[in-house]
Amino acid sequence: MKTGRFREDLYYRLNVPLDLGATSAERIAEIPLLFRHFLEQYSGEFGKPFTRAVEAPVDAAVNYPWPGNLRELENFVKRYVILE
């Protein structure tokens, strides 16, 4: 924003915390399902099929204390697909 390469209004629109339901303690069992859902979605979108096991990143996602934002989990998986 300081250099003028990113619109300030867009930054604040994207930087809004969304309470889409807690993804922590009470919904921890859903994290592996959501992880795999997002993995399939972005693997297809980016043409990067996954043939290897994903237990380690799923375990990492389960053990991470998500601050209640499903979008953060989705972005984590999206980055994982892109960087793999």
PDB file with one MODEL, atoms N, CA, C and O in Angstrom:
MODEL        1
ATOM      1  N   MET A   1       0.833  -1.182   0.000  1.00  0.00           N
ATOM      2  CA  MET A   1       0.000   0.000   0.000  1.00  0.00           C
ATOM      3  C   MET A   1       0.873   1.240   0.000  1.00  0.00           C
ATOM      4  O   MET A   1       0.563   2.220  -0.677  1.00  0.00           O
ATOM      5  N   LYS A   2       1.962   1.205   0.752  1.00  0.00           N
ATOM      6  CA  LYS A   2       2.823   2.382   0.851  1.00  0.00           C
ATOM      7  C   LYS A   2       3.426   2.760  -0.495  1.00  0.00           C
ATOM      8  O   LYS A   2       3.622   3.941  -0.781  1.00  0.00           O
ATOM      9  N   THR A   3       3.718   1.772  -1.313  1.00  0.00           N
ATOM     10  CA  THR A   3       4.321   2.047  -2.619  1.00  0.00           C
ATOM     11  C   THR A   3       3.284   2.306  -3.700  1.00  0.00           C
ATOM     12  O   THR A   3       3.631   2.647  -4.831  1.00  0.00           O
ATOM     13  N   GLY A   4       2.011   2.146  -3.353  1.00  0.00           N
ATOM     14  CA  GLY A   4       0.947   2.388  -4.311  1.00  0.00           C
ATOM     15  C   GLY A   4       0.652   1.207  -5.220  1.00  0.00           C
ATOM     16  O   GLY A   4      -0.069   1.358  -6.207  1.00  0.00           O
ATOM     17  N   ARG A   5       1.188   0.050  -4.914  1.00  0.00           N
ATOM     18  CA  ARG A   5       0.983  -1.132  -5.753  1.00  0.00           C
ATOM     19  C   ARG A   5      -0.205  -1.968  -5.300  1.00  0.00           C
ATOM     20  O   ARG A   5      -0.596  -2.913  -5.984  1.00  0.00           O
ATOM     21  N   PHE A   6      -0.775  -1.629  -4.160  1.00  0.00           N
ATOM     22  CA  PHE A   6      -1.924  -2.379  -3.658  1.00  0.00           C
ATOM     23  C   PHE A   6      -2.939  -1.386  -3.126  1.00  0.00           C
ATOM     24  O   PHE A   6      -2.611  -0.512  -2.324  1.00  0.00           O
ATOM     25  N   ARG A   7      -4.166  -1.529  -3.577  1.00  0.00           N
ATOM     26  CA  ARG A   7      -5.204  -0.574  -3.168  1.00  0.00           C
ATOM     27  C   ARG A   7      -5.527  -0.732  -1.687  1.00  0.00           C
ATOM     28  O   ARG A   7      -5.749  -1.840  -1.198  1.00  0.00           O
ATOM     29  N   GLU A   8      -5.547   0.377  -0.998  1.00  0.00           N
ATOM     30  CA  GLU A   8      -5.820   0.371   0.439  1.00  0.00           C
ATOM     31  C   GLU A   8      -7.214  -0.160   0.746  1.00  0.00           C
ATOM     32  O   GLU A   8      -7.388  -0.926   1.695  1.00  0.00           O
ATOM     33  N   ASP A   9      -8.205   0.236  -0.041  1.00  0.00           N
ATOM     34  CA  ASP A   9      -9.562  -0.237   0.224  1.00  0.00           C
ATOM     35  C   ASP A   9      -9.675  -1.754   0.040  1.00  0.00           C
ATOM     36  O   ASP A   9     -10.395  -2.423   0.781  1.00  0.00           O
ATOM     37  N   LEU A  10      -8.960  -2.287  -0.950  1.00  0.00           N
ATOM     38  CA  LEU A  10      -8.985  -3.733  -1.173  1.00  0.00           C
ATOM     39  C   LEU A  10      -8.295  -4.477  -0.036  1.00  0.00           C
ATOM     40  O   LEU A  10      -8.753  -5.540   0.384  1.00  0.00           O
ATOM     41  N   TYR A  11      -7.206  -3.924   0.457  1.00  0.00           N
ATOM     42  CA  TYR A  11      -6.510  -4.538   1.590  1.00  0.00           C
ATOM     43  C   TYR A  11      -7.455  -4.690   2.779  1.00  0.00           C
ATOM     44  O   TYR A  11      -7.519  -5.756   3.391  1.00  0.00           O
ATOM     45  N   TYR A  12      -8.175  -3.644   3.099  1.00  0.00           N
ATOM     46  CA  TYR A  12      -9.069  -3.710   4.257  1.00  0.00           C
ATOM     47  C   TYR A  12     -10.280  -4.603   3.998  1.00  0.00           C
ATOM     48  O   TYR A  12     -10.843  -5.164   4.938  1.00  0.00           O
ATOM     49  N   ARG A  13     -10.682  -4.739   2.753  1.00  0.00           N
ATOM     50  CA  ARG A  13     -11.767  -5.680   2.444  1.00  0.00           C
ATOM     51  C   ARG A  13     -11.302  -7.119   2.633  1.00  0.00           C
ATOM     52  O   ARG A  13     -12.054  -7.961   3.123  1.00  0.00           O
ATOM     53  N   LEU A  14     -10.068  -7.395   2.245  1.00  0.00           N
ATOM     54  CA  LEU A  14      -9.527  -8.747   2.361  1.00  0.00           C
ATOM     55  C   LEU A  14      -9.057  -9.075   3.766  1.00  0.00           C
ATOM     56  O   LEU A  14      -8.972 -10.249   4.128  1.00  0.00           O
ATOM     57  N   ASN A  15      -8.757  -8.087   4.545  1.00  0.00           N
ATOM     58  CA  ASN A  15      -8.191  -8.280   5.875  1.00  0.00           C
ATOM     59  C   ASN A  15      -9.257  -8.245   6.968  1.00  0.00           C
ATOM     60  O   ASN A  15      -8.977  -7.845   8.097  1.00  0.00           O
ATOM     61  N   VAL A  16     -10.451  -8.653   6.641  1.00  0.00           N
ATOM     62  CA  VAL A  16     -11.550  -8.662   7.606  1.00  0.00           C
ATOM     63  C   VAL A  16     -11.635 -10.046   8.237  1.00  0.00           C
ATOM     64  O   VAL A  16     -11.737 -11.043   7.522  1.00  0.00           O
ATOM     65  N   PRO A  17     -11.596 -10.122   9.557  1.00  0.00           N
ATOM     66  CA  PRO A  17     -11.767 -11.443  10.176  1.00  0.00           C
ATOM     67  C   PRO A  17     -13.200 -11.922   9.990  1.00  0.00           C
ATOM     68  O   PRO A  17     -14.157 -11.196  10.260  1.00  0.00           O
ATOM     69  N   LEU A  18     -13.322 -13.134   9.531  1.00  0.00           N
ATOM     70  CA  LEU A  18     -14.649 -13.710   9.315  1.00  0.00           C
ATOM     71  C   LEU A  18     -14.894 -14.797  10.333  1.00  0.00           C
ATOM     72  O   LEU A  18     -14.054 -15.676  10.525  1.00  0.00           O
ATOM     73  N   ASP A  19     -16.026 -14.745  10.979  1.00  0.00           N
ATOM     74  CA  ASP A  19     -16.373 -15.800  11.915  1.00  0.00           C
ATOM     75  C   ASP A  19     -17.268 -16.787  11.179  1.00  0.00           C
ATOM     76  O   ASP A  19     -18.493 -16.670  11.175  1.00  0.00           O
ATOM     77  N   LEU A  20     -16.615 -17.762  10.557  1.00  0.00           N
ATOM     78  CA  LEU A  20     -17.343 -18.772   9.812  1.00  0.00           C
ATOM     79  C   LEU A  20     -17.509 -20.029  10.631  1.00  0.00           C
ATOM     80  O   LEU A  20     -17.713 -21.117  10.092  1.00  0.00           O
ATOM     81  N   GLY A  21     -17.424 -19.876  11.907  1.00  0.00           N
ATOM     82  CA  GLY A  21     -17.505 -21.023  12.799  1.00  0.00           C
ATOM     83  C   GLY A  21     -16.109 -21.400  13.253  1.00  0.00           C
ATOM     84  O   GLY A  21     -15.156 -21.366  12.475  1.00  0.00           O
ATOM     85  N   ALA A  22     -16.005 -21.749  14.485  1.00  0.00           N
ATOM     86  CA  ALA A  22     -14.698 -22.097  15.027  1.00  0.00           C
ATOM     87  C   ALA A  22     -14.165 -23.352  14.361  1.00  0.00           C
ATOM     88  O   ALA A  22     -14.879 -24.345  14.223  1.00  0.00           O
ATOM     89  N   THR A  23     -12.911 -23.303  13.952  1.00  0.00           N
ATOM     90  CA  THR A  23     -12.269 -24.481  13.376  1.00  0.00           C
ATOM     91  C   THR A  23     -11.298 -25.061  14.398  1.00  0.00           C
ATOM     92  O   THR A  23     -10.376 -25.795  14.041  1.00  0.00           O
ATOM     93  N   SER A  24     -11.503 -24.738  15.636  1.00  0.00           N
ATOM     94  CA  SER A  24     -10.580 -25.221  16.660  1.00  0.00           C
ATOM     95  C   SER A  24     -11.193 -26.354  17.456  1.00  0.00           C
ATOM     96  O   SER A  24     -11.633 -27.347  16.876  1.00  0.00           O
ATOM     97  N   ALA A  25     -11.229 -26.232  18.736  1.00  0.00           N
ATOM     98  CA  ALA A  25     -11.545 -27.335  19.650  1.00  0.00           C
ATOM     99  C   ALA A  25     -12.836 -28.073  19.326  1.00  0.00           C
ATOM    100  O   ALA A  25     -12.824 -29.294  19.171  1.00  0.00           O
ATOM    101  N   GLU A  26     -13.939 -27.358  19.223  1.00  0.00           N
ATOM    102  CA  GLU A  26     -15.212 -28.057  19.055  1.00  0.00           C
ATOM    103  C   GLU A  26     -15.418 -28.609  17.645  1.00  0.00           C
ATOM    104  O   GLU A  26     -16.330 -29.409  17.437  1.00  0.00           O
ATOM    105  N   ARG A  27     -14.600 -28.207  16.674  1.00  0.00           N
ATOM    106  CA  ARG A  27     -14.771 -28.704  15.298  1.00  0.00           C
ATOM    107  C   ARG A  27     -13.496 -29.334  14.762  1.00  0.00           C
ATOM    108  O   ARG A  27     -13.293 -29.397  13.549  1.00  0.00           O
ATOM    109  N   ILE A  28     -12.645 -29.796  15.651  1.00  0.00           N
ATOM    110  CA  ILE A  28     -11.350 -30.345  15.244  1.00  0.00           C
ATOM    111  C   ILE A  28     -11.493 -31.554  14.332  1.00  0.00           C
ATOM    112  O   ILE A  28     -10.641 -31.772  13.471  1.00  0.00           O
ATOM    113  N   ALA A  29     -12.544 -32.341  14.499  1.00  0.00           N
ATOM    114  CA  ALA A  29     -12.748 -33.523  13.664  1.00  0.00           C
ATOM    115  C   ALA A  29     -13.040 -33.157  12.211  1.00  0.00           C
ATOM    116  O   ALA A  29     -12.861 -33.986  11.318  1.00  0.00           O
ATOM    117  N   GLU A  30     -13.485 -31.928  11.964  1.00  0.00           N
ATOM    118  CA  GLU A  30     -13.813 -31.499  10.612  1.00  0.00           C
ATOM    119  C   GLU A  30     -12.594 -31.029   9.830  1.00  0.00           C
ATOM    120  O   GLU A  30     -12.643 -30.946   8.603  1.00  0.00           O
ATOM    121  N   ILE A  31     -11.512 -30.722  10.517  1.00  0.00           N
ATOM    122  CA  ILE A  31     -10.335 -30.165   9.849  1.00  0.00           C
ATOM    123  C   ILE A  31      -9.770 -31.110   8.786  1.00  0.00           C
ATOM    124  O   ILE A  31      -9.495 -30.650   7.678  1.00  0.00           O
ATOM    125  N   PRO A  32      -9.580 -32.409   9.063  1.00  0.00           N
ATOM    126  CA  PRO A  32      -9.076 -33.280   7.993  1.00  0.00           C
ATOM    127  C   PRO A  32     -10.010 -33.355   6.787  1.00  0.00           C
ATOM    128  O   PRO A  32      -9.550 -33.416   5.647  1.00  0.00           O
ATOM    129  N   LEU A  33     -11.313 -33.350   7.034  1.00  0.00           N
ATOM    130  CA  LEU A  33     -12.269 -33.375   5.929  1.00  0.00           C
ATOM    131  C   LEU A  33     -12.185 -32.094   5.096  1.00  0.00           C
ATOM    132  O   LEU A  33     -12.180 -32.138   3.866  1.00  0.00           O
ATOM    133  N   LEU A  34     -12.120 -30.969   5.782  1.00  0.00           N
ATOM    134  CA  LEU A  34     -12.011 -29.692   5.079  1.00  0.00           C
ATOM    135  C   LEU A  34     -10.684 -29.590   4.338  1.00  0.00           C
ATOM    136  O   LEU A  34     -10.638 -29.100   3.210  1.00  0.00           O
ATOM    137  N   PHE A  35      -9.612 -30.049   4.962  1.00  0.00           N
ATOM    138  CA  PHE A  35      -8.292 -30.021   4.327  1.00  0.00           C
ATOM    139  C   PHE A  35      -8.335 -30.798   3.013  1.00  0.00           C
ATOM    140  O   PHE A  35      -7.891 -30.304   1.976  1.00  0.00           O
ATOM    141  N   ARG A  36      -8.869 -32.006   3.064  1.00  0.00           N
ATOM    142  CA  ARG A  36      -8.927 -32.839   1.853  1.00  0.00           C
ATOM    143  C   ARG A  36      -9.862 -32.235   0.795  1.00  0.00           C
ATOM    144  O   ARG A  36      -9.594 -32.331  -0.402  1.00  0.00           O
ATOM    145  N   HIS A  37     -10.941 -31.625   1.239  1.00  0.00           N
ATOM    146  CA  HIS A  37     -11.849 -30.958   0.299  1.00  0.00           C
ATOM    147  C   HIS A  37     -11.115 -29.838  -0.441  1.00  0.00           C
ATOM    148  O   HIS A  37     -11.156 -29.766  -1.669  1.00  0.00           O
ATOM    149  N   PHE A  38     -10.447 -28.971   0.311  1.00  0.00           N
ATOM    150  CA  PHE A  38      -9.713 -27.868  -0.311  1.00  0.00           C
ATOM    151  C   PHE A  38      -8.554 -28.392  -1.156  1.00  0.00           C
ATOM    152  O   PHE A  38      -8.235 -27.815  -2.196  1.00  0.00           O
ATOM    153  N   LEU A  39      -7.923 -29.479  -0.718  1.00  0.00           N
ATOM    154  CA  LEU A  39      -6.824 -30.076  -1.472  1.00  0.00           C
ATOM    155  C   LEU A  39      -7.322 -30.543  -2.849  1.00  0.00           C
ATOM    156  O   LEU A  39      -6.679 -30.278  -3.865  1.00  0.00           O
ATOM    157  N   GLU A  40      -8.452 -31.227  -2.877  1.00  0.00           N
ATOM    158  CA  GLU A  40      -9.018 -31.675  -4.146  1.00  0.00           C
ATOM    159  C   GLU A  40      -9.398 -30.491  -5.027  1.00  0.00           C
ATOM    160  O   GLU A  40      -9.153 -30.492  -6.233  1.00  0.00           O
ATOM    161  N   GLN A  41     -10.001 -29.483  -4.404  1.00  0.00           N
ATOM    162  CA  GLN A  41     -10.447 -28.304  -5.152  1.00  0.00           C
ATOM    163  C   GLN A  41      -9.265 -27.606  -5.817  1.00  0.00           C
ATOM    164  O   GLN A  41      -9.302 -27.339  -7.018  1.00  0.00           O
ATOM    165  N   TYR A  42      -8.226 -27.310  -5.056  1.00  0.00           N
ATOM    166  CA  TYR A  42      -7.110 -26.545  -5.610  1.00  0.00           C
ATOM    167  C   TYR A  42      -6.147 -27.394  -6.422  1.00  0.00           C
ATOM    168  O   TYR A  42      -5.446 -26.868  -7.286  1.00  0.00           O
ATOM    169  N   SER A  43      -6.098 -28.691  -6.165  1.00  0.00           N
ATOM    170  CA  SER A  43      -5.289 -29.573  -7.010  1.00  0.00           C
ATOM    171  C   SER A  43      -5.847 -29.563  -8.430  1.00  0.00           C
ATOM    172  O   SER A  43      -5.102 -29.486  -9.407  1.00  0.00           O
ATOM    173  N   GLY A  44      -7.164 -29.641  -8.522  1.00  0.00           N
ATOM    174  CA  GLY A  44      -7.797 -29.584  -9.833  1.00  0.00           C
ATOM    175  C   GLY A  44      -7.653 -28.223 -10.487  1.00  0.00           C
ATOM    176  O   GLY A  44      -7.379 -28.120 -11.683  1.00  0.00           O
ATOM    177  N   GLU A  45      -7.841 -27.183  -9.694  1.00  0.00           N
ATOM    178  CA  GLU A  45      -7.776 -25.828 -10.233  1.00  0.00           C
ATOM    179  C   GLU A  45      -6.392 -25.497 -10.779  1.00  0.00           C
ATOM    180  O   GLU A  45      -6.271 -24.833 -11.808  1.00  0.00           O
ATOM    181  N   PHE A  46      -5.347 -25.960 -10.091  1.00  0.00           N
ATOM    182  CA  PHE A  46      -3.985 -25.643 -10.506  1.00  0.00           C
ATOM    183  C   PHE A  46      -3.326 -26.771 -11.297  1.00  0.00           C
ATOM    184  O   PHE A  46      -2.150 -26.680 -11.651  1.00  0.00           O
ATOM    185  N   GLY A  47      -4.086 -27.837 -11.575  1.00  0.00           N
ATOM    186  CA  GLY A  47      -3.543 -28.940 -12.359  1.00  0.00           C
ATOM    187  C   GLY A  47      -2.369 -29.632 -11.685  1.00  0.00           C
ATOM    188  O   GLY A  47      -1.407 -30.028 -12.344  1.00  0.00           O
ATOM    189  N   LYS A  48      -2.454 -29.774 -10.366  1.00  0.00           N
ATOM    190  CA  LYS A  48      -1.384 -30.405  -9.610  1.00  0.00           C
ATOM    191  C   LYS A  48      -1.958 -31.568  -8.808  1.00  0.00           C
ATOM    192  O   LYS A  48      -2.233 -31.427  -7.616  1.00  0.00           O
ATOM    193  N   PRO A  49      -2.141 -32.727  -9.463  1.00  0.00           N
ATOM    194  CA  PRO A  49      -2.712 -33.867  -8.749  1.00  0.00           C
ATOM    195  C   PRO A  49      -1.774 -34.373  -7.657  1.00  0.00           C
ATOM    196  O   PRO A  49      -0.555 -34.392  -7.829  1.00  0.00           O
ATOM    197  N   PHE A  50      -2.349 -34.776  -6.551  1.00  0.00           N
ATOM    198  CA  PHE A  50      -1.562 -35.281  -5.432  1.00  0.00           C
ATOM    199  C   PHE A  50      -1.627 -36.793  -5.420  1.00  0.00           C
ATOM    200  O   PHE A  50      -2.702 -37.385  -5.317  1.00  0.00           O
ATOM    201  N   THR A  51      -0.463 -37.409  -5.527  1.00  0.00           N
ATOM    202  CA  THR A  51      -0.390 -38.862  -5.481  1.00  0.00           C
ATOM    203  C   THR A  51       0.266 -39.333  -4.194  1.00  0.00           C
ATOM    204  O   THR A  51       0.215 -40.519  -3.868  1.00  0.00           O
ATOM    205  N   ARG A  52       0.872 -38.427  -3.470  1.00  0.00           N
ATOM    206  CA  ARG A  52       1.546 -38.825  -2.236  1.00  0.00           C
ATOM    207  C   ARG A  52       0.653 -38.595  -1.036  1.00  0.00           C
ATOM    208  O   ARG A  52      -0.344 -37.877  -1.106  1.00  0.00           O
ATOM    209  N   ALA A  53       1.027 -39.211   0.055  1.00  0.00           N
ATOM    210  CA  ALA A  53       0.245 -39.097   1.292  1.00  0.00           C
ATOM    211  C   ALA A  53       0.307 -37.670   1.823  1.00  0.00           C
ATOM    212  O   ALA A  53       1.314 -36.978   1.673  1.00  0.00           O
ATOM    213  N   VAL A  54      -0.780 -37.248   2.441  1.00  0.00           N
ATOM    214  CA  VAL A  54      -0.844 -35.891   2.983  1.00  0.00           C
ATOM    215  C   VAL A  54      -1.076 -35.906   4.490  1.00  0.00           C
ATOM    216  O   VAL A  54      -1.567 -34.928   5.054  1.00  0.00           O
ATOM    217  N   GLU A  55      -0.725 -37.010   5.141  1.00  0.00           N
ATOM    218  CA  GLU A  55      -0.971 -37.108   6.581  1.00  0.00           C
ATOM    219  C   GLU A  55      -0.224 -36.035   7.370  1.00  0.00           C
ATOM    220  O   GLU A  55      -0.777 -35.474   8.316  1.00  0.00           O
ATOM    221  N   ALA A  56       1.020 -35.742   6.999  1.00  0.00           N
ATOM    222  CA  ALA A  56       1.817 -34.757   7.753  1.00  0.00           C
ATOM    223  C   ALA A  56       1.174 -33.366   7.715  1.00  0.00           C
ATOM    224  O   ALA A  56       1.003 -32.762   8.774  1.00  0.00           O
ATOM    225  N   PRO A  57       0.811 -32.833   6.546  1.00  0.00           N
ATOM    226  CA  PRO A  57       0.171 -31.511   6.565  1.00  0.00           C
ATOM    227  C   PRO A  57      -1.208 -31.526   7.217  1.00  0.00           C
ATOM    228  O   PRO A  57      -1.614 -30.537   7.827  1.00  0.00           O
ATOM    229  N   VAL A  58      -1.924 -32.627   7.094  1.00  0.00           N
ATOM    230  CA  VAL A  58      -3.235 -32.722   7.760  1.00  0.00           C
ATOM    231  C   VAL A  58      -3.034 -32.717   9.274  1.00  0.00           C
ATOM    232  O   VAL A  58      -3.758 -32.034   9.998  1.00  0.00           O
ATOM    233  N   ASP A  59      -2.046 -33.484   9.751  1.00  0.00           N
ATOM    234  CA  ASP A  59      -1.740 -33.477  11.189  1.00  0.00           C
ATOM    235  C   ASP A  59      -1.339 -32.086  11.655  1.00  0.00           C
ATOM    236  O   ASP A  59      -1.746 -31.642  12.729  1.00  0.00           O
ATOM    237  N   ALA A  60      -0.541 -31.402  10.845  1.00  0.00           N
ATOM    238  CA  ALA A  60      -0.136 -30.033  11.193  1.00  0.00           C
ATOM    239  C   ALA A  60      -1.363 -29.126  11.280  1.00  0.00           C
ATOM    240  O   ALA A  60      -1.459 -28.293  12.181  1.00  0.00           O
ATOM    241  N   ALA A  61      -2.289 -29.288  10.354  1.00  0.00           N
ATOM    242  CA  ALA A  61      -3.506 -28.467  10.363  1.00  0.00           C
ATOM    243  C   ALA A  61      -4.363 -28.772  11.581  1.00  0.00           C
ATOM    244  O   ALA A  61      -4.946 -27.864  12.173  1.00  0.00           O
ATOM    245  N   VAL A  62      -4.445 -30.047  11.962  1.00  0.00           N
ATOM    246  CA  VAL A  62      -5.232 -30.436  13.136  1.00  0.00           C
ATOM    247  C   VAL A  62      -4.615 -29.866  14.405  1.00  0.00           C
ATOM    248  O   VAL A  62      -5.332 -29.451  15.315  1.00  0.00           O
ATOM    249  N   ASN A  63      -3.293 -29.844  14.467  1.00  0.00           N
ATOM    250  CA  ASN A  63      -2.605 -29.383  15.683  1.00  0.00           C
ATOM    251  C   ASN A  63      -2.435 -27.873  15.758  1.00  0.00           C
ATOM    252  O   ASN A  63      -2.047 -27.349  16.802  1.00  0.00           O
ATOM    253  N   TYR A  64      -2.716 -27.169  14.674  1.00  0.00           N
ATOM    254  CA  TYR A  64      -2.593 -25.711  14.678  1.00  0.00           C
ATOM    255  C   TYR A  64      -3.838 -25.112  15.333  1.00  0.00           C
ATOM    256  O   TYR A  64      -4.954 -25.505  14.993  1.00  0.00           O
ATOM    257  N   PRO A  65      -3.675 -24.186  16.249  1.00  0.00           N
ATOM    258  CA  PRO A  65      -4.850 -23.579  16.912  1.00  0.00           C
ATOM    259  C   PRO A  65      -5.489 -22.502  16.034  1.00  0.00           C
ATOM    260  O   PRO A  65      -5.281 -21.311  16.270  1.00  0.00           O
ATOM    261  N   TRP A  66      -6.248 -22.899  15.044  1.00  0.00           N
ATOM    262  CA  TRP A  66      -6.888 -21.954  14.119  1.00  0.00           C
ATOM    263  C   TRP A  66      -7.719 -20.956  14.914  1.00  0.00           C
ATOM    264  O   TRP A  66      -8.502 -21.341  15.783  1.00  0.00           O
ATOM    265  N   PRO A  67      -7.546 -19.694  14.616  1.00  0.00           N
ATOM    266  CA  PRO A  67      -8.284 -18.678  15.375  1.00  0.00           C
ATOM    267  C   PRO A  67      -9.726 -18.507  14.918  1.00  0.00           C
ATOM    268  O   PRO A  67     -10.246 -17.392  14.915  1.00  0.00           O
ATOM    269  N   GLY A  68     -10.361 -19.576  14.540  1.00  0.00           N
ATOM    270  CA  GLY A  68     -11.787 -19.514  14.231  1.00  0.00           C
ATOM    271  C   GLY A  68     -12.113 -19.080  12.829  1.00  0.00           C
ATOM    272  O   GLY A  68     -13.236 -18.643  12.577  1.00  0.00           O
ATOM    273  N   ASN A  69     -11.181 -19.180  11.903  1.00  0.00           N
ATOM    274  CA  ASN A  69     -11.432 -18.678  10.571  1.00  0.00           C
ATOM    275  C   ASN A  69     -11.205 -19.761   9.529  1.00  0.00           C
ATOM    276  O   ASN A  69     -10.071 -20.169   9.280  1.00  0.00           O
ATOM    277  N   LEU A  70     -12.277 -20.218   8.929  1.00  0.00           N
ATOM    278  CA  LEU A  70     -12.213 -21.254   7.905  1.00  0.00           C
ATOM    279  C   LEU A  70     -11.426 -20.785   6.687  1.00  0.00           C
ATOM    280  O   LEU A  70     -10.746 -21.583   6.042  1.00  0.00           O
ATOM    281  N   ARG A  71     -11.513 -19.530   6.377  1.00  0.00           N
ATOM    282  CA  ARG A  71     -10.789 -18.984   5.223  1.00  0.00           C
ATOM    283  C   ARG A  71      -9.277 -19.122   5.410  1.00  0.00           C
ATOM    284  O   ARG A  71      -8.552 -19.317   4.435  1.00  0.00           O
ATOM    285  N   GLU A  72      -8.806 -19.025   6.623  1.00  0.00           N
ATOM    286  CA  GLU A  72      -7.380 -19.193   6.890  1.00  0.00           C
ATOM    287  C   GLU A  72      -6.952 -20.623   6.563  1.00  0.00           C
ATOM    288  O   GLU A  72      -5.889 -20.830   5.978  1.00  0.00           O
ATOM    289  N   LEU A  73      -7.762 -21.602   6.931  1.00  0.00           N
ATOM    290  CA  LEU A  73      -7.469 -22.994   6.596  1.00  0.00           C
ATOM    291  C   LEU A  73      -7.471 -23.188   5.081  1.00  0.00           C
ATOM    292  O   LEU A  73      -6.594 -23.859   4.538  1.00  0.00           O
ATOM    293  N   GLU A  74      -8.436 -22.612   4.415  1.00  0.00           N
ATOM    294  CA  GLU A  74      -8.508 -22.723   2.958  1.00  0.00           C
ATOM    295  C   GLU A  74      -7.261 -22.125   2.307  1.00  0.00           C
ATOM    296  O   GLU A  74      -6.693 -22.728   1.397  1.00  0.00           O
ATOM    297  N   ASN A  75      -6.837 -20.967   2.756  1.00  0.00           N
ATOM    298  CA  ASN A  75      -5.646 -20.327   2.197  1.00  0.00           C
ATOM    299  C   ASN A  75      -4.387 -21.134   2.492  1.00  0.00           C
ATOM    300  O   ASN A  75      -3.473 -21.171   1.668  1.00  0.00           O
ATOM    301  N   PHE A  76      -4.327 -21.780   3.655  1.00  0.00           N
ATOM    302  CA  PHE A  76      -3.203 -22.641   4.014  1.00  0.00           C
ATOM    303  C   PHE A  76      -3.091 -23.787   3.007  1.00  0.00           C
ATOM    304  O   PHE A  76      -2.002 -24.081   2.514  1.00  0.00           O
ATOM    305  N   VAL A  77      -4.213 -24.428   2.704  1.00  0.00           N
ATOM    306  CA  VAL A  77      -4.210 -25.554   1.767  1.00  0.00           C
ATOM    307  C   VAL A  77      -3.881 -25.067   0.354  1.00  0.00           C
ATOM    308  O   VAL A  77      -3.149 -25.730  -0.379  1.00  0.00           O
ATOM    309  N   LYS A  78      -4.413 -23.933  -0.016  1.00  0.00           N
ATOM    310  CA  LYS A  78      -4.136 -23.369  -1.344  1.00  0.00           C
ATOM    311  C   LYS A  78      -2.644 -23.108  -1.511  1.00  0.00           C
ATOM    312  O   LYS A  78      -2.072 -23.449  -2.547  1.00  0.00           O
ATOM    313  N   ARG A  79      -2.011 -22.515  -0.518  1.00  0.00           N
ATOM    314  CA  ARG A  79      -0.563 -22.282  -0.567  1.00  0.00           C
ATOM    315  C   ARG A  79       0.196 -23.596  -0.628  1.00  0.00           C
ATOM    316  O   ARG A  79       1.191 -23.714  -1.343  1.00  0.00           O
ATOM    317  N   TYR A  80      -0.277 -24.589   0.129  1.00  0.00           N
ATOM    318  CA  TYR A  80       0.358 -25.895   0.125  1.00  0.00           C
ATOM    319  C   TYR A  80       0.354 -26.499  -1.276  1.00  0.00           C
ATOM    320  O   TYR A  80       1.367 -27.031  -1.730  1.00  0.00           O
ATOM    321  N   VAL A  81      -0.779 -26.417  -1.956  1.00  0.00           N
ATOM    322  CA  VAL A  81      -0.883 -26.951  -3.321  1.00  0.00           C
ATOM    323  C   VAL A  81       0.043 -26.195  -4.251  1.00  0.00           C
ATOM    324  O   VAL A  81       0.753 -26.803  -5.052  1.00  0.00           O
ATOM    325  N   ILE A  82       0.043 -24.899  -4.156  1.00  0.00           N
ATOM    326  CA  ILE A  82       0.866 -24.071  -5.051  1.00  0.00           C
ATOM    327  C   ILE A  82       2.360 -24.349  -4.841  1.00  0.00           C
ATOM    328  O   ILE A  82       3.118 -24.457  -5.805  1.00  0.00           O
ATOM    329  N   LEU A  83       2.772 -24.464  -3.583  1.00  0.00           N
ATOM    330  CA  LEU A  83       4.188 -24.617  -3.291  1.00  0.00           C
ATOM    331  C   LEU A  83       4.718 -26.045  -3.451  1.00  0.00           C
ATOM    332  O   LEU A  83       5.926 -26.255  -3.563  1.00  0.00           O
ATOM    333  N   GLU A  84       3.822 -27.005  -3.460  1.00  0.00           N
ATOM    334  CA  GLU A  84       4.292 -28.397  -3.584  1.00  0.00           C
ATOM    335  C   GLU A  84       4.834 -28.655  -4.948  1.00  0.00           C
ATOM    336  O   GLU A  84       5.274 -29.768  -5.236  1.00  0.00           O
TER     337      GLU A  84
ENDMDL
END
